[in-house]
Amino acid sequence: MTQPKTFYSKVIDEYGGEYPQAVVVIRDWSISHQETGKSVGGVEPYDVTSNVGGLSYSLSYHYNQDTRSQGKKLRPLYFEDGDTMSDVFEVDLSNNEVIAALNSSGDALDNRLRAIEIDATMKFN
């Protein structure tokens, strides 16, 4: 089982509070993707293609490393979404850095978490 992904990023909360060195945790994530395999003539090995159709996530954060070290609780990160508040962010799947992270070799879960980190960091910087 993989431990929750933690990283440092600037965070702007739903009240406009800015935390330049927040300790951010990916609390939840969801992916929709399609994986297909095709064998030419039924004798060639499968050519497997994976296509991510959507990746969303929710974050929690500590204001900084000090509040984390003091054992303070994580705060869920919300943002204004029209007339309501939401804590579900959508990854920009057209971003070249996100695409590179998702397509890099290695563990698929690590690649997805890295794509989320890239997206979240870009949203607040």
Wavefront OBJ file of the C-alpha trace (Angstrom):
o trace
v 0.000 0.000 0.000
v 1.368 3.409 -0.971
v 1.696 6.121 1.659
v -0.182 9.401 1.024
v 1.739 11.777 -1.227
v 3.031 14.870 0.599
v 4.734 17.889 -0.977
v 5.418 21.580 -0.342
v 3.516 24.196 -2.277
v 2.070 27.641 -1.972
v -1.612 27.360 -1.001
v -4.338 29.983 -1.149
v -7.340 28.901 0.901
v -11.001 29.684 0.328
v -10.715 32.839 2.471
v -7.731 34.215 0.558
v -5.174 33.153 3.176
v -1.795 32.548 1.559
v 0.599 29.939 2.893
v 3.809 30.028 0.831
v 5.337 26.818 2.242
v 2.266 24.723 3.017
v 2.689 21.010 3.581
v 0.148 19.528 1.175
v -1.274 16.005 1.234
v -3.238 14.429 -1.602
v -6.242 13.269 0.409
v -8.323 11.645 -2.334
v -7.964 11.077 -6.044
v -10.000 9.548 -8.817
v -9.025 8.582 -12.339
v -11.002 7.561 -15.364
v -9.037 5.863 -18.043
v -9.319 3.303 -20.737
v -6.788 0.605 -21.410
v -6.909 -1.365 -24.622
v -4.894 -4.240 -26.014
v -4.617 -5.289 -29.629
v -2.895 -8.304 -31.134
v -2.221 -8.263 -34.864
v -3.613 -11.434 -36.373
v -4.075 -12.954 -32.948
v -0.432 -14.083 -32.903
v 1.530 -10.902 -32.183
v 1.931 -9.783 -28.545
v -0.649 -7.292 -27.350
v 0.071 -3.655 -28.031
v -1.393 -2.075 -24.886
v -2.512 1.547 -24.926
v -3.670 3.482 -21.866
v -5.537 6.773 -22.165
v -6.385 8.946 -19.144
v -9.765 10.593 -19.624
v -9.914 12.454 -16.327
v -8.032 12.850 -13.074
v -9.437 14.677 -10.066
v -8.225 15.105 -6.505
v -8.806 16.662 -3.095
v -6.078 18.160 -0.923
v -5.474 18.804 2.751
v -2.698 20.980 4.141
v -0.780 22.267 7.120
v 0.045 25.981 7.061
v 3.747 25.088 7.202
v 6.196 22.535 8.588
v 5.899 24.025 12.118
v 2.161 23.398 12.371
v 2.736 19.895 11.026
v 5.494 19.237 13.584
v 3.203 20.487 16.364
v 0.696 17.792 15.426
v -1.998 20.227 14.327
v -4.765 18.740 12.222
v -4.734 18.923 8.454
v -7.176 21.371 6.895
v -9.143 20.388 3.793
v -8.502 22.788 0.914
v -11.582 24.353 -0.657
v -11.987 26.811 -3.515
v -14.847 28.833 -4.974
v -16.545 27.008 -7.811
v -19.114 29.445 -9.137
v -21.617 30.072 -6.353
v -20.512 27.108 -4.253
v -17.392 25.804 -2.555
v -15.663 22.649 -3.725
v -12.690 20.558 -2.696
v -12.465 18.577 -5.947
v -9.783 19.842 -8.320
v -9.497 18.659 -11.932
v -6.071 17.985 -13.418
v -5.319 19.937 -16.593
v -4.634 16.978 -18.890
v -3.471 19.302 -21.680
v -0.475 20.520 -19.664
v 2.812 19.197 -21.068
v 4.357 18.557 -17.630
v 1.268 16.597 -16.545
v 1.338 14.587 -19.780
v 5.035 13.808 -19.279
v 4.405 12.674 -15.690
v 1.532 10.402 -16.696
v 3.527 8.898 -19.565
v 6.795 8.398 -17.735
v 8.096 4.910 -17.123
v 7.707 3.447 -13.679
v 4.837 2.840 -11.348
v 1.474 4.087 -12.686
v 0.291 5.223 -9.239
v 3.470 7.241 -8.654
v 3.018 8.841 -12.091
v -0.570 9.833 -11.279
v 0.368 11.303 -7.913
v 3.208 13.253 -9.539
v 0.760 14.603 -12.149
v -1.535 15.763 -9.334
v 1.386 17.427 -7.537
v 2.375 19.254 -10.739
v -1.209 20.399 -11.333
v -1.759 21.562 -7.741
v 1.530 23.441 -7.612
v 0.723 25.225 -10.878
v -2.739 26.256 -9.652
v -1.301 28.222 -6.715
v 1.943 29.618 -8.136
l 1 2 3 4 5 6 7 8 9 10 11 12 13 14 15 16 17 18 19 20 21 22 23 24 25 26 27 28 29 30 31 32 33 34 35 36 37 38 39 40 41 42 43 44 45 46 47 48 49 50 51 52 53 54 55 56 57 58 59 60 61 62 63 64 65 66 67 68 69 70 71 72 73 74 75 76 77 78 79 80 81 82 83 84 85 86 87 88 89 90 91 92 93 94 95 96 97 98 99 100 101 102 103 104 105 106 107 108 109 110 111 112 113 114 115 116 117 118 119 120 121 122 123 124 125
